[in-house]
Amino acid sequence: MAKPARGRKDFEIEYEYVDDLGQVVRREREKLGLSQAELASLVKTKETIIKKIEQNEFNPPLDLVKRLEKVLKTSLLTVAVEEKLTTKTPPPQPTYTLEDLLKKQNKQ
């Protein structure tokens, strides 16, 4: 996973799967003339995992997606840059007790 650029703490890089990940994997696998078992072997996973990915029943971990990208020679991830929202808390307001309010009222 890519790390955020140094000194840039206001953005966080996250990855998202391409739309229809399963269809893309299947299409690219078939273009290369690979069976699900052959693709599984090349990316060091089980055939059932490839089947589940192609049927959109499993969201693979990032490392597996990167191996699939390398073998299939296609992009399966998009970069989603999210701006970190920093909220400033207002300074604490003084708290008054009933006694403080009565003293203040008596002074007036």
Rosetta constraint file for C-alpha pairs under 8 A:
AtomPair CA 1 CA 62 HARMONIC 7.55 0.50
AtomPair CA 2 CA 13 HARMONIC 7.21 0.50
AtomPair CA 3 CA 13 HARMONIC 7.10 0.50
AtomPair CA 4 CA 8 HARMONIC 6.89 0.50
AtomPair CA 4 CA 9 HARMONIC 7.58 0.50
AtomPair CA 4 CA 11 HARMONIC 7.15 0.50
AtomPair CA 4 CA 12 HARMONIC 6.03 0.50
AtomPair CA 4 CA 13 HARMONIC 6.02 0.50
AtomPair CA 5 CA 9 HARMONIC 7.96 0.50
AtomPair CA 9 CA 84 HARMONIC 7.91 0.50
AtomPair CA 10 CA 83 HARMONIC 5.92 0.50
AtomPair CA 10 CA 84 HARMONIC 5.25 0.50
AtomPair CA 10 CA 85 HARMONIC 7.72 0.50
AtomPair CA 11 CA 81 HARMONIC 6.59 0.50
AtomPair CA 11 CA 82 HARMONIC 5.81 0.50
AtomPair CA 11 CA 83 HARMONIC 4.63 0.50
AtomPair CA 11 CA 84 HARMONIC 5.52 0.50
AtomPair CA 12 CA 81 HARMONIC 5.95 0.50
AtomPair CA 12 CA 82 HARMONIC 5.57 0.50
AtomPair CA 12 CA 83 HARMONIC 6.50 0.50
AtomPair CA 12 CA 84 HARMONIC 6.74 0.50
AtomPair CA 13 CA 79 HARMONIC 6.83 0.50
AtomPair CA 13 CA 80 HARMONIC 6.21 0.50
AtomPair CA 13 CA 81 HARMONIC 4.88 0.50
AtomPair CA 13 CA 82 HARMONIC 6.65 0.50
AtomPair CA 14 CA 79 HARMONIC 5.96 0.50
AtomPair CA 14 CA 80 HARMONIC 5.18 0.50
AtomPair CA 14 CA 81 HARMONIC 6.15 0.50
AtomPair CA 14 CA 82 HARMONIC 7.54 0.50
AtomPair CA 15 CA 77 HARMONIC 6.12 0.50
AtomPair CA 15 CA 78 HARMONIC 5.65 0.50
AtomPair CA 15 CA 79 HARMONIC 4.69 0.50
AtomPair CA 15 CA 80 HARMONIC 5.56 0.50
AtomPair CA 16 CA 77 HARMONIC 5.49 0.50
AtomPair CA 16 CA 78 HARMONIC 5.27 0.50
AtomPair CA 16 CA 79 HARMONIC 6.31 0.50
AtomPair CA 16 CA 80 HARMONIC 6.50 0.50
AtomPair CA 17 CA 21 HARMONIC 6.36 0.50
AtomPair CA 17 CA 76 HARMONIC 5.88 0.50
AtomPair CA 17 CA 77 HARMONIC 4.59 0.50
AtomPair CA 17 CA 78 HARMONIC 6.22 0.50
AtomPair CA 18 CA 75 HARMONIC 7.90 0.50
AtomPair CA 18 CA 76 HARMONIC 5.33 0.50
AtomPair CA 18 CA 77 HARMONIC 5.35 0.50
AtomPair CA 18 CA 78 HARMONIC 6.18 0.50
AtomPair CA 20 CA 24 HARMONIC 6.36 0.50
AtomPair CA 20 CA 56 HARMONIC 7.75 0.50
AtomPair CA 21 CA 25 HARMONIC 6.20 0.50
AtomPair CA 21 CA 53 HARMONIC 7.50 0.50
AtomPair CA 21 CA 54 HARMONIC 7.32 0.50
AtomPair CA 21 CA 56 HARMONIC 7.25 0.50
AtomPair CA 21 CA 76 HARMONIC 6.67 0.50
AtomPair CA 22 CA 26 HARMONIC 6.19 0.50
AtomPair CA 22 CA 53 HARMONIC 5.22 0.50
AtomPair CA 22 CA 54 HARMONIC 3.67 0.50
AtomPair CA 22 CA 55 HARMONIC 5.82 0.50
AtomPair CA 22 CA 56 HARMONIC 5.30 0.50
AtomPair CA 23 CA 27 HARMONIC 5.99 0.50
AtomPair CA 23 CA 54 HARMONIC 5.98 0.50
AtomPair CA 23 CA 55 HARMONIC 7.81 0.50
AtomPair CA 24 CA 28 HARMONIC 6.07 0.50
AtomPair CA 24 CA 76 HARMONIC 7.73 0.50
AtomPair CA 25 CA 29 HARMONIC 5.96 0.50
AtomPair CA 25 CA 53 HARMONIC 7.83 0.50
AtomPair CA 25 CA 54 HARMONIC 6.34 0.50
AtomPair CA 25 CA 68 HARMONIC 7.92 0.50
AtomPair CA 25 CA 72 HARMONIC 7.63 0.50
AtomPair CA 26 CA 30 HARMONIC 6.09 0.50
AtomPair CA 26 CA 54 HARMONIC 5.86 0.50
AtomPair CA 27 CA 31 HARMONIC 6.20 0.50
AtomPair CA 28 CA 32 HARMONIC 6.42 0.50
AtomPair CA 28 CA 72 HARMONIC 5.94 0.50
AtomPair CA 28 CA 74 HARMONIC 7.67 0.50
AtomPair CA 29 CA 33 HARMONIC 6.37 0.50
AtomPair CA 29 CA 34 HARMONIC 5.46 0.50
AtomPair CA 29 CA 35 HARMONIC 7.26 0.50
AtomPair CA 29 CA 36 HARMONIC 7.74 0.50
AtomPair CA 29 CA 39 HARMONIC 7.21 0.50
AtomPair CA 29 CA 72 HARMONIC 6.43 0.50
AtomPair CA 30 CA 34 HARMONIC 5.81 0.50
AtomPair CA 30 CA 35 HARMONIC 7.39 0.50
AtomPair CA 32 CA 72 HARMONIC 7.59 0.50
AtomPair CA 34 CA 38 HARMONIC 5.80 0.50
AtomPair CA 34 CA 39 HARMONIC 6.14 0.50
AtomPair CA 35 CA 39 HARMONIC 6.25 0.50
AtomPair CA 36 CA 40 HARMONIC 6.03 0.50
AtomPair CA 36 CA 47 HARMONIC 5.84 0.50
AtomPair CA 36 CA 50 HARMONIC 6.21 0.50
AtomPair CA 36 CA 51 HARMONIC 6.94 0.50
AtomPair CA 37 CA 41 HARMONIC 6.21 0.50
AtomPair CA 37 CA 46 HARMONIC 7.53 0.50
AtomPair CA 37 CA 47 HARMONIC 4.95 0.50
AtomPair CA 38 CA 42 HARMONIC 6.29 0.50
AtomPair CA 39 CA 43 HARMONIC 6.29 0.50
AtomPair CA 39 CA 47 HARMONIC 7.80 0.50
AtomPair CA 39 CA 50 HARMONIC 7.69 0.50
AtomPair CA 39 CA 71 HARMONIC 7.99 0.50
AtomPair CA 40 CA 44 HARMONIC 5.84 0.50
AtomPair CA 40 CA 45 HARMONIC 5.00 0.50
AtomPair CA 40 CA 46 HARMONIC 5.44 0.50
AtomPair CA 40 CA 47 HARMONIC 5.15 0.50
AtomPair CA 40 CA 49 HARMONIC 7.77 0.50
AtomPair CA 40 CA 50 HARMONIC 6.30 0.50
AtomPair CA 41 CA 45 HARMONIC 6.24 0.50
AtomPair CA 41 CA 46 HARMONIC 7.25 0.50
AtomPair CA 41 CA 47 HARMONIC 7.79 0.50
AtomPair CA 42 CA 71 HARMONIC 7.23 0.50
AtomPair CA 43 CA 64 HARMONIC 7.18 0.50
AtomPair CA 43 CA 67 HARMONIC 5.66 0.50
AtomPair CA 43 CA 68 HARMONIC 6.27 0.50
AtomPair CA 43 CA 71 HARMONIC 7.27 0.50
AtomPair CA 45 CA 49 HARMONIC 6.88 0.50
AtomPair CA 45 CA 50 HARMONIC 7.84 0.50
AtomPair CA 46 CA 50 HARMONIC 6.87 0.50
AtomPair CA 47 CA 51 HARMONIC 6.32 0.50
AtomPair CA 48 CA 52 HARMONIC 6.15 0.50
AtomPair CA 49 CA 53 HARMONIC 6.14 0.50
AtomPair CA 49 CA 58 HARMONIC 7.46 0.50
AtomPair CA 50 CA 54 HARMONIC 6.16 0.50
AtomPair CA 51 CA 55 HARMONIC 6.20 0.50
AtomPair CA 52 CA 56 HARMONIC 6.05 0.50
AtomPair CA 52 CA 57 HARMONIC 4.92 0.50
AtomPair CA 52 CA 58 HARMONIC 5.34 0.50
AtomPair CA 53 CA 57 HARMONIC 5.93 0.50
AtomPair CA 53 CA 58 HARMONIC 5.07 0.50
AtomPair CA 53 CA 59 HARMONIC 6.58 0.50
AtomPair CA 53 CA 60 HARMONIC 7.06 0.50
AtomPair CA 60 CA 64 HARMONIC 6.21 0.50
AtomPair CA 60 CA 65 HARMONIC 6.37 0.50
AtomPair CA 61 CA 65 HARMONIC 6.44 0.50
AtomPair CA 62 CA 66 HARMONIC 6.22 0.50
AtomPair CA 63 CA 67 HARMONIC 6.39 0.50
AtomPair CA 64 CA 68 HARMONIC 6.18 0.50
AtomPair CA 65 CA 69 HARMONIC 6.12 0.50
AtomPair CA 65 CA 76 HARMONIC 6.87 0.50
AtomPair CA 65 CA 77 HARMONIC 7.80 0.50
AtomPair CA 66 CA 70 HARMONIC 6.29 0.50
AtomPair CA 66 CA 76 HARMONIC 7.89 0.50
AtomPair CA 67 CA 71 HARMONIC 6.33 0.50
AtomPair CA 68 CA 72 HARMONIC 5.80 0.50
AtomPair CA 68 CA 73 HARMONIC 7.93 0.50
AtomPair CA 69 CA 73 HARMONIC 5.39 0.50
AtomPair CA 69 CA 74 HARMONIC 5.19 0.50
AtomPair CA 69 CA 75 HARMONIC 5.71 0.50
AtomPair CA 69 CA 76 HARMONIC 6.18 0.50
AtomPair CA 70 CA 74 HARMONIC 7.18 0.50
AtomPair CA 96 CA 100 HARMONIC 5.83 0.50
AtomPair CA 96 CA 101 HARMONIC 6.77 0.50
AtomPair CA 97 CA 101 HARMONIC 6.50 0.50
AtomPair CA 98 CA 102 HARMONIC 6.23 0.50
AtomPair CA 99 CA 103 HARMONIC 6.20 0.50
AtomPair CA 100 CA 104 HARMONIC 6.18 0.50
AtomPair CA 101 CA 105 HARMONIC 6.13 0.50
AtomPair CA 102 CA 106 HARMONIC 6.12 0.50
AtomPair CA 103 CA 107 HARMONIC 6.32 0.50
AtomPair CA 104 CA 108 HARMONIC 6.75 0.50
